């Protein structure tokens, strides 16, 4: 028997489903957004169990805000959940190591904590936008620049390897070409970014 695919819910539908206790909404919240919290926690001295606990707490915070009607979402749901998870994990790390992180551990007021969360959300959304613009710019860059930059920055090939791969006469010519490609990418990126 073939399994039927569930429709992908929008952020608003996920929030309504969460408030109503929908298993489908909860399942989609886990499948779609848990991996980013898992990555953050495991990249910052945690393990998968820590990430599960943190994500569960983040969902409880979200659920309580949705149920009470106090949720004011000024960003994507994934950004909001990431910021809550990040804040909860940093707070737990501070408690574990007995370091006091001022904006996480002891905010002067709830309003200050909310302002900090909003700042985090705005920063995260801006980084998301920049990554998307960079990916678009790379897509429009064309060859051989796209491969050359990928080989150097992502694959970590040496200039000598790039010289041989692309048939440049020497490493200096390869460096010059890499620089031109980088400037072209920069122009493409900032033409979009300024808009």
N, C-alpha and C positions, 0 to 999 in steps of 0.2 A: 504494500500500500504506500502510495507516494504521500509525503508530508506536505501539507499546504503551507505556503509562505505567508507569514504575517505581514500586513502592510507596515511600511516605515512610518512611524508617528512623528508629527511635527513637535517642536518644543512645547507649544500650547497643549497639544493632545497628550504629551507625556506628563505635563503638570496636572491636567485634569484626571488622567488615569491614575497618577500617584495619589491624588487626593481621594479618589474613589476606591483605592486598593486594587487596581487592575494588575493581575500577574503579568500581562503582556507589556504594560508600560514599565513595570519594574524590571522585567527581563531585558527590555530594550535599553533602559538606563544603565544596566550592568554591562551589556554587550558593547554599547557605544562609548561609554565614558569611563568605565573602570580602568581600561588599559592606560590612560594618561595619568591617573592617580597612582596606579601600580608603578609606572615608569618613574614618576617623581619620588615616590617613597623608596623604591629600591635603589635609586640613584643617590639617595641621601640617607644612608646608614640604616635602611629598613629592609624587611623581607616581605614576601607575599602575604603572610598572615597579618602583618602590620598594616599593609595596604588595604586588605579586606576590612579590617576593623575601622580604619580611617574613612574608607568609602561608605561603610555602613553608617557611621556617625554623620557624614556629610549628607547622606540621603535622609537621615532623621531630621537634621536641621532644615533641609529643603521641605520635607513633608510637613513639619510643624509650621513653617512659614506659609506654605500653601493653604493648609487647613485653617490657619488663623486669619488668612486674608492679608497678611503683612508683607507678602513678597512683592517687591518692586524690582522687576527684572529689566535692567538697562543694558543688557548684553546677551550673548548667546548662552543657552543653558549649560553647554559644555564648559564655557569660560567660568561661569558662576560656580559650578561643581568643582572645577579644578582649583579655584581660589579658596573655596571652603576647605577642600582636602589639604591644600598646601598649608593653610593657616593652622589647621588642626594638627598636621604632622610636625610643623615647626614648634608648635606649642608643646607637643609631646616630647620632642627632642630636647627642648629647653628644660622640661621637668626631669627628664632622665639624667641630663648632665648637670642639672642645677645651675645652668646659666640663665640669666634673666634677659630675655629679649623684650625690650620695652614695649614695642607695638604689638607683640603677640602675648606675652605673659601678663603684663599689668597695664592695660590701657587705662588712661585717665578717666574715660567714660565710655559707655556703649556707643555714643555718637562718634567718638574718636575712632573706635574700632570699626564702625561702619564706614567712616570716611576712608580709613586705611584699606578696608576690603574693596571699596569702590575704586581707589587708586590702583590696587592690585589688578582688578578686573580690567580697567582701562589699559594698563600696561600690557596685560596678557593679550587683549584684543588687538592692540597696536602691533605687537610682535607677530600675532597670527596674520594680520594684514600684510606686514612686511614679508613674511615667509611666502605668502600666496603671491604677492607681487614679484618676488624674486624668482619663484618657480615659473610664473608667466613670462618674465623677462628672459630667463634661460631658454624657455620654449621658443621664443621669437628670435633668439640670438643667431641660430643657424650654425651650419658646419663650415669650417672645421673648429670654430671657436668653442662651441658647446663641448665637444669631445676633448679639446685641448685643456680647457679649464677643469673639466671633470677629471681628466687624467692627472693633472697637477694637484688640485685641491682635495679631491675625493679619493682617488686611487693612490695618491702620493708617489707618483712616478717622478724620477729625477729629471732634470732638464736634459741630461744626456739621453735618457730613454725616450723622451718626447722628441728630441732632435732626430733620433733614428726612426721613430715611428712615423713622423710626419715628413721625413726627408729634408729637413732643414740642413743647411751647409755646416752650421756650428751651433753651439749652445747659446751664444749671444743672439743669434737670429731667432732662436726659439723663445728666448726671454722677451725680445722685442715684440714678437707676435703675441705672446701671452699678455703682455702689457696692453697692446692694442685691443685684444679681445676683452680684457677686463674693463677698459675705458668704454668700449661699446656697450657692454653689459650695464655698466654704471649709468650711461646715458639713457638706456632703455628703462631701467629701474626708476630713475628719478623723474623721467618724463611722466610715468604713471603715478609715482608717489606724490608729486606736487598737486595732482588733481585730487 
